Amino acid sequence: MAQRIRISDKTVRFPRSTIAPDFDEKRIIASSPWEFVSLWLRQKGKDDACIYWEQAKAFYDSARDLPVQSAPLPLYYSFLNASKALLQSNNIPYKEYHGVTGLDLRTGIRPRIRVDNEGLKIKSNGFVPALVQHLGETETQNQYNLGEIFSNLAFIHRAVAVSYSRGELFLSIKNPRYVHHNGQAWFRADLPDEHTHGQTLATIPNTFKTSSYQNKIRLESVAKFSWSGARRPSPADIVQLSSFHREIRLDINYITSEKPLWYLKRNLSAYTMIRRYNITLMFLAMHRLSEIARYKPTELIQLLSGNRNWIIYEFVKVARKQFLDEIAAEITGFEISPAGVRQGMF
């Protein structure tokens, strides 16, 4: 029977970080991820990265009381500098320009101002390509519109589904974990009862399968990786686990909270599937909104008055917390949760 992967007698968590998670460390309880990451960077001698991180916090704080039509500009620079801290802490070189540009996708005599007509393109050089390379994204598509990006973010998926009158792209899952048996390991999670009927199961990506156990339906990855099962895993074991985790996190997303809420991205023909991580998608979307806020504020007001304005409000309000949580995990490898609250949001 398959058992949970353990490292030195400690059960391996399913971590929030994708690139270099610290699988065997305990969850960090901190009053502020800003302070924890600052201290962590200084402890590691990453002073330049710490400067960018602390400036990111200043931009973040400046957006706290701004209305939605103004907040994207400082929030984008918060995202930019926090991401620079990530690359600086890993000694990743990058060009000092953004590496992404906005596009007007409106056509016709009376073009409509709506999220699906607000495009953006990743350039061949600059900061965004360096971030993409560090995250290991392999998608070749480099042009999107805001509607496509919003629909691929789990933390606003309900606002998207309601606004577009579509089904929800993301299915909630419980207890995501890694298990092993006979020298192989794989991903496993539990499906809530509301997601176990045939019509829903048919939309699960073909890289996953389901199995029944004690009248419950479990979700499992089709792919597996080598795992020795030794009490102290070998370096090769950890490399295999890290590589597998990086790949599967393109399909398994979370919403930040005291304990992350995990979701599977399923296959629905109504949506454009983007094979990029949340950090990249949030960065791109906030960049485009910041451009509109800076250069075309009247058009942003029109977007906020349109029939899909709820998505924009939700994104601007929630993305800041989601991005902070994810970028802090990527920088440190730790899962950082708030102290002193039951349902914490930083």
Order of alpha helices (4+ residues) and beta strands (2+ residues): beta-beta-beta-beta-alpha-alpha-alpha-beta-beta-alpha-beta-alpha-alpha-beta-beta-beta-alpha-beta-beta-beta-alpha-beta-beta-alpha-alpha-alpha-beta
